Amino acid sequence: MIPDFQTLMLPVLRLAAEGEASISSATEILSDQFSLTPIERDTLLPSGKLKVIRSRIHWAKAYLKQAGLVEPTKRGHFRITDRGRTVLQNPPTRIDIAFLDQFQEFREFKARGKQTEGHDAAPQSQTDPSASPEDVLTGAYQQITDAFIAELIDRLLGGTPAFFEKAIVELLLAMGYGGSTEEAGRAIGKAGDDGVDGVIDQDPLGVDQIYIQAKRYNAGNTVGPAAIREFYGALSMKKAQKGIFVTTSGFTKSALDTASQIGGRIVLIDGQQLGRLMVRYNVGCRDKYTLHVKDFDEDFFD
């Protein structure tokens, strides 16, 4: 029988302790370890595009990463962290979601999964008797999206500053800033331009421009009010009316207050909002598969 993703968490962590691992290698090794039959090894998800065992290993790794037990190294590869090694010094009989709950980072990850742009998500537990099938489906979709956004931000953090600035420009163009002009947006690059990382021309002549500040910070390194004031000063020097400040982390309350006091000239986008926007506008991602949920055609039956 193909093990569920929680059963795979401890084996995946032990595999990472042996050296840098990959999803592909883990799939082969753990398939042997659990003595999967050829049919089980080749069993596909309903989408018909991904093997079940590979998908479950991926999710085991993703949850371990959210708890800080493993960390990504390069595309499709990961390794154990110091915290992960500490866990294995006195290993539990099983690692599952309940075990991971002891780590603050994982609890914060779960909390994010219960919110969808400020609204409560549908029940996510398949064992919740009050949850309808559509509630379960919606909750599962939100969990997948939240985990994907977390990894998407990790990818941005793992790139170069120039790549990050270019990604932000591409996102804003995808959102419709700059109109239909092909070269409306550009990252300014290493040299910078008086505290500005990118610019988007709202008209063909570049008379109306939006300036961008992009900070590629880890989650605990939030943006303070000083950075907002510096960006405001850069906008004033250029006589610009609009600015967008983007970070992979977040903003302190003082930073939010400072932006509000400025009077709406600067829009702030934190890591969670950045991830949601990239998913919404398909920047750095693409549709994996589509599930069609059917409803009755009442006109047909009338």
Stockholm file with secondary structure:
# STOCKHOLM 1.0

chainA/1-302         MIPDFQTLMLPVLRLAAEGEASISSATEILSDQFSLTPIERDTLLPSGKLKVIRSRIHWAKAYLKQAGLVEPTKRGHFRITDRGRTVLQNPPTRIDIAFLDQFQEFREFKARGKQTEGHDAAPQSQTDPSASPEDVLTGAYQQITDAFIAELIDRLLGGTPAFFEKAIVELLLAMGYGGSTEEAGRAIGKAGDDGVDGVIDQDPLGVDQIYIQAKRYNAGNTVGPAAIREFYGALSMKKAQKGIFVTTSGFTKSALDTASQIGGRIVLIDGQQLGRLMVRYNVGCRDKYTLHVKDFDEDFFD
#=GR chainA/1-302 SS CCCCTTTTHHHHHHHHHTSCEEHHHHHHHHHHHTTCCHHHHHCBCTTSSSBHHHHHHHHHHHHHHHTTSEEECSTTEEEECHHHHHHHHSCCSCCCHHHHTTSHHHHHHHHHHTEETTEECCCCCTTCTTCCHHHHHHHHHHHHHHHHHHHHHHHHHHSCHHHHHHHHHHHHHHTTTTTTCTTCEEECCTTCSSSCCEEEESSTTSSSEEEEEEECCCTTCCBCHHHHHHHHHHHHHTTCSEEEEEESSCBCHHHHHHHHHHTSSEEEECHHHHHHHHHHTTSSCCCCCCCCCCCCCHHHHC
#=GC SS_cons         CCCCTTTTHHHHHHHHHTSCEEHHHHHHHHHHHTTCCHHHHHCBCTTSSSBHHHHHHHHHHHHHHHTTSEEECSTTEEEECHHHHHHHHSCCSCCCHHHHTTSHHHHHHHHHHTEETTEECCCCCTTCTTCCHHHHHHHHHHHHHHHHHHHHHHHHHHSCHHHHHHHHHHHHHHTTTTTTCTTCEEECCTTCSSSCCEEEESSTTSSSEEEEEEECCCTTCCBCHHHHHHHHHHHHHTTCSEEEEEESSCBCHHHHHHHHHHTSSEEEECHHHHHHHHHHTTSSCCCCCCCCCCCCCHHHHC
//
